[in-house]
Amino acid sequence: MDLFFQLIVNGIVLGSEYALLGISWGIIFNTTGTFHFAHGVVYTAGAYGAVLFADTLGLPLPLAVAGGIAVAVVLGVGIDVVCYQPMRRIQATPMTILIASLGVLIVVENTMPILFGTASRTLPGIDTYPIAVGSAVITNLNLLKVVVTWGLFAALIAFLRYTRAGKALRAVGSNPEMAQTVGFHLRRVYYLAFGIGSALAGVGGILTVADTGAVPHMGTQAVLIASMAVLLGGMGKIVGSALGGFFIGMTMSLSILALPSEWQLTLAFGLLVVVIALRPRGFLGGKVTKAEV
């Protein structure tokens, strides 16, 4: 029973981490329709940016964190400006943009070891200590992941619902042609979506480097999990993206009861296949009618 409770706690932590990845990728995909797999290097850049500012330049931790988020935002928006926008102007297909995104991911990830080495990097000056939760144990950094994730999620929901900019994101994601007709500037909305999504990815990367350290290829698994979360939860649904990520994390944690830990990612992909087969639009995406198939 103690093991089960510990795995539940671990699942909440891992699910929160994956929920943040899901909403960071989902806000971009839901608004722009871009399969932004280069999001993985944005996540990695946030982590390494914080390490660079804190460890190499010796800045205080709050400034290093802000710097890491800024690096992620600049890189994320820059990828859209340099790579995706020219392709949209020539009306490239979504598949072509997806392949270009994978190319950016591969090129940048293979450049990271040249710049930073292959060893794991950590943020200096962070103390980790355990906190008892009944019969389970959680660290202060894991608790921080949970609090930050759901705090940012609540803030994002409020932003999308109550601000003009948030309503513009929802409108463009729902019907970009109609949004343009009523006066929304499509390119500016795309900038906003990439900026918000990249900032959230940067936060996720910084939380990871603070807890377990950063390695150059950490972004690949991160973006796979993020896209899986969006597909599971329901495309076009930020709540679904968070739910999908949390479900993946909880399932992977509890799977240790029956499977070796190295099977966790395989189980996650298997789960995606089953859910998409039963509900092609994910948990919250509604049913697909015969005509749509």
Number of C-alpha atoms within 10 A of each C-alpha: 7 10 13 14 16 19 21 19 21 21 22 21 26 23 28 28 27 30 33 29 35 35 33 33 33 33 29 26 21 24 24 22 15 18 22 27 26 26 34 33 31 31 35 30 33 33 36 29 23 32 28 20 20 23 19 9 10 13 16 13 18 11 14 23 24 19 22 28 28 20 22 32 26 16 22 29 22 15 19 21 15 10 15 20 16 12 17 13 8 8 11 13 10 14 11 14 21 17 14 19 23 18 14 20 23 17 13 18 22 13 13 18 14 10 9 14 12 13 11 12 20 22 25 13 11 11 9 12 10 13 13 9 11 9 10 17 15 16 15 14 20 24 17 13 24 18 14 18 26 16 11 15 20 12 12 17 13 12 15 16 15 11 11 11 17 18 14 26 28 21 19 22 22 15 11 18 13 12 18 14 9 9 9 18 14 18 12 13 21 22 19 20 28 29 24 21 29 32 25 28 35 36 28 27 33 29 24 23 22 23 20 13 19 25 21 25 19 18 24 21 11 24 26 17 25 30 26 25 33 33 28 31 29 27 24 23 21 25 20 25 35 30 25 31 30 26 24 27 28 22 20 25 23 20 18 16 12 7 12 9 12 9 12 19 16 11 16 19 15 11 18 19 15 12 17 16 11 12 18 19 20 24 22 20 17 11 13 11 7 6 5 6 6
